[in-house]
Amino acid sequence: MNSRRPVAIVTGAGSGIGTAIAVRLAPDYDLILTHLSDDAGFARVSTEADRHGAEVTTVTGDLTETATVDRLHGLVDEHHDRITVLVSNAGAYPRIPWAEHDADTFRRQVDVNLMTHAAVAHLASPALRTNEGGRIVAISSVLSQLGRVDLAGYIAAKAGLEGLVRALARELGPDEVTVNTVRLGSIEVPAEHAVVDDHEAMVVRQLARQAIRRRGAPEDVAGVVSFLLSDDAAFITGQCLTVDGGWHLS
C-alpha cells in the first residue's frame, strides 16, 4: 500500500457479508482483509478495488491462531498512520445441540465469535486512537436477544461481544473513536446451505417471522456499516443497530 488513502480492516471478508462490506468500502479506503481461506469473494473485492484505485492486502488464516493475528498485527504496524476503520465481522455458527457440548466445544465457539473480535480490536486500537475519527463496527446477531436451540455457544459469545462493544465505547470515546454493533437477522449467505438441512423450509419459516417478507442481503448490512463509518454517525457510539427485517418484532 503506497497511497495516502485511509485504511479499513475487514475481517471475514472472503465471502458473504464481509465481501459486501469490503466492496462497499473500496471507493473510499485501502483495505486490509482477512479470511479463513482463499475465497472467490476476494476476486469480487479486487475487481471493485481496481475500479476505484484501492489497494488491497489480504491475510489468510484462522484468527484464533497466534500466527494469523501476528501477521495482521504486522500490517497494522506498517500502516499505523492511515488505519481509521475496523469492521470486525469474522465468525462461525455451527449448529451443535447443547447435549453434545463439552468444555472444548463451548470454548471454541467463544474463541471464534468473541475472543477473535477482542484480539483484533486490541491490536487496532492504538492506530484508531491516533488517527482522527476512528471507527469500530462489530457484527453480532439478533439471536443474542432471541435465543435459539443448537447455538448456545455462538449466542453466548455474541452476547459477550455486545458487552465488549459497550465497554470499548467507554474506553475509546475520549479519543473520539466510536464503537458500535450491527445486530443481524437472517441474512442470505452461501454458508447457510451447509448448516441447514431443508433450506427451502427454513426460508418459509424465516419469512413468516419477519415484517419485511424477503431475505436480508449482505448489501443491506454493508449499507448500515457504511453509515456507522460516516461523519453522520460521529456522535453514535456503544449502540446496536438491528438489521433483521423486523424479526425481533415477532
C-alpha positions in Angstrom: 0.0 0.0 0.0 1.6 3.2 -1.2 -1.4 5.6 -1.4 -2.4 8.0 1.3 -6.0 6.9 1.5 -7.3 5.9 4.9 -7.2 2.1 5.6 -10.1 -0.1 6.7 -9.6 -3.5 8.2 -12.4 -6.0 7.4 -12.2 -9.5 9.0 -14.0 -12.4 7.4 -14.0 -10.6 4.0 -13.7 -13.6 1.7 -17.4 -14.3 1.3 -20.9 -13.2 2.1 -21.3 -10.2 4.4 -17.6 -9.5 4.7 -17.2 -9.3 0.9 -20.2 -7.0 0.6 -18.7 -4.7 3.3 -15.3 -4.6 1.6 -16.9 -3.9 -1.8 -18.8 -1.0 -0.2 -15.7 0.5 1.3 -13.4 0.2 -1.7 -14.3 3.6 -3.2 -13.0 5.3 -0.1 -10.4 3.1 1.6 -7.4 1.0 1.0 -8.2 -2.4 2.5 -6.7 -5.0 4.8 -8.8 -8.1 4.6 -8.8 -11.4 6.5 -10.4 -14.7 5.8 -10.1 -18.3 6.9 -9.1 -19.5 3.4 -8.7 -18.1 -0.1 -12.2 -17.5 -1.4 -14.0 -16.3 -4.6 -15.2 -13.3 -2.7 -11.7 -11.8 -2.9 -12.0 -11.7 -6.7 -15.1 -9.6 -6.4 -13.4 -7.2 -3.9 -10.3 -7.0 -6.1 -12.4 -6.1 -9.2 -14.1 -3.3 -7.3 -10.9 -2.1 -5.7 -9.2 -1.9 -9.1 -12.1 0.2 -10.4 -11.6 2.7 -7.6 -7.8 2.6 -7.3 -7.9 1.0 -3.8 -5.1 -1.2 -2.7 -5.9 -4.5 -1.1 -3.8 -6.6 1.3 -5.0 -10.0 2.5 -4.3 -12.2 5.5 -5.4 -15.7 5.1 -5.8 -17.9 8.2 -7.7 -18.6 11.4 -7.8 -15.6 13.7 -7.9 -17.9 16.7 -4.3 -18.8 15.8 -1.5 -16.6 17.1 0.4 -16.7 13.8 -2.5 -15.2 11.9 -3.1 -12.5 14.4 0.7 -11.7 14.3 0.6 -11.3 10.5 -2.4 -8.9 10.8 -0.6 -7.0 13.6 2.4 -6.6 11.3 0.2 -4.9 8.7 -1.4 -2.7 11.3 2.1 -1.5 12.5 3.1 -0.9 8.9 0.1 1.2 8.1 -0.4 2.6 11.6 -0.8 6.3 10.5 -3.6 5.5 8.0 -5.8 3.0 9.8 -9.1 4.6 10.7 -11.6 1.7 10.5 -12.1 -1.8 11.8 -15.1 -3.9 10.8 -14.9 -7.0 12.9 -17.0 -9.5 11.0 -15.3 -12.9 11.2 -17.2 -15.7 12.9 -18.8 -19.1 12.6 -22.1 -20.7 13.7 -22.1 -24.4 13.5 -25.3 -25.9 15.0 -24.4 -28.1 18.0 -27.0 -29.4 20.4 -26.4 -28.5 24.0 -26.2 -32.1 25.0 -23.2 -32.5 22.6 -21.3 -29.6 24.1 -18.3 -30.1 26.3 -15.8 -27.5 27.6 -13.7 -27.6 24.5 -16.7 -27.2 22.1 -18.0 -24.3 24.1 -14.6 -22.7 24.3 -14.1 -23.0 20.6 -17.4 -21.1 20.0 -16.3 -18.3 22.3 -12.8 -18.2 20.8 -14.2 -17.8 17.3 -17.1 -15.4 18.0 -15.8 -13.3 20.8 -12.1 -13.7 21.5 -11.0 -13.0 17.9 -13.0 -9.8 18.0 -11.3 -8.7 21.2 -7.8 -9.6 19.8 -8.3 -7.6 16.6 -9.8 -4.6 18.3 -6.9 -4.6 20.8 -4.3 -4.6 18.1 -6.1 -1.9 16.0 -7.0 0.4 18.9 -3.6 2.3 19.1 -3.9 3.3 15.5 -7.6 4.2 15.7 -6.9 6.4 18.8 -4.1 8.2 17.0 -5.8 8.8 13.7 -8.7 11.2 13.5 -12.3 9.8 13.5 -11.5 6.1 14.3 -14.4 3.6 14.0 -15.0 0.1 15.1 -18.1 -1.8 13.9 -18.6 -5.4 15.2 -21.1 -7.8 13.6 -23.4 -9.5 16.1 -26.7 -11.4 15.8 -30.3 -10.8 16.8 -30.1 -14.3 18.4 -28.2 -12.7 21.2 -31.6 -11.4 22.2 -33.9 -14.1 20.9 -32.0 -17.3 21.6 -32.3 -20.5 19.6 -31.6 -24.2 20.1 -28.3 -25.7 19.0 -26.5 -22.4 19.1 -25.7 -21.9 22.8 -22.0 -21.3 22.4 -22.5 -18.9 19.5 -25.2 -17.0 21.2 -23.3 -16.6 24.4 -20.3 -15.3 22.5 -22.4 -12.8 20.6 -23.9 -11.5 23.8 -20.4 -11.1 25.2 -19.4 -9.3 22.0 -22.1 -6.7 22.5 -20.9 -6.2 26.1 -17.4 -5.7 24.8 -18.6 -3.1 22.3 -20.2 -1.1 25.1 -17.1 -1.3 27.2 -14.8 -0.2 24.3 -17.2 2.7 23.5 -16.3 4.0 27.0 -12.6 3.1 26.7 -12.0 4.7 23.3 -14.6 7.5 23.4 -12.2 10.1 24.9 -10.2 9.8 21.7 -13.3 10.2 19.6 -13.3 6.6 18.4 -16.8 5.2 18.0 -17.6 1.6 18.7 -20.9 0.1 17.6 -22.6 -3.2 16.8 -24.7 -4.2 13.8 -27.0 -7.0 15.1 -28.1 -9.2 12.1 -31.2 -11.2 11.5 -31.4 -13.9 8.8 -29.0 -12.7 6.0 -28.8 -14.9 2.9 -25.2 -16.1 2.5 -23.8 -19.2 0.8 -22.6 -20.7 4.2 -26.2 -21.2 5.4 -26.7 -24.1 3.0 -24.0 -26.1 4.9 -25.8 -25.7 8.3 -29.5 -26.1 7.3 -30.8 -29.5 6.2 -34.1 -28.3 4.5 -33.2 -24.9 3.2 -36.4 -24.2 1.4 -38.5 -24.9 4.5 -36.1 -22.7 6.6 -36.7 -19.8 4.2 -40.5 -20.2 4.5 -40.3 -20.2 8.3 -38.0 -17.3 8.4 -40.0 -15.0 6.2 -43.1 -15.7 8.4 -41.1 -14.3 11.4 -40.2 -11.0 9.6 -42.2 -7.8 9.0 -40.4 -7.4 5.6 -41.1 -10.6 3.7 -37.8 -11.0 1.8 -34.4 -12.4 2.8 -31.9 -9.9 4.0 -28.9 -9.4 1.7 -25.3 -8.8 2.5 -25.6 -5.4 0.9 -28.3 -4.5 3.5 -25.6 -5.0 6.1 -22.9 -3.1 4.2 -25.1 0.0 3.9 -25.6 0.2 7.7 -21.9 -0.4 8.3 -21.1 2.4 5.8 -23.4 4.7 7.7 -21.7 4.0 11.1 -18.4 4.8 9.5 -19.6 8.1 8.1 -19.3 11.6 9.6 -23.1 11.4 10.0 -22.6 8.8 12.7 -19.8 10.6 14.6 -21.9 11.1 17.7 -23.2 7.5 17.8 -21.3 5.0 20.0 -22.0 2.0 22.2 -25.1 1.2 20.2 -26.6 -1.9 18.5 -28.4 -1.3 15.1 -30.6 -4.2 14.3 -30.8 -5.3 10.6 -33.4 -8.1 10.6 -36.4 -7.1 8.6 -38.4 -6.8 11.8 -37.8 -10.3 13.0 -37.4 -9.1 16.6 -40.9 -7.7 16.5 -42.5 -11.2 16.3 
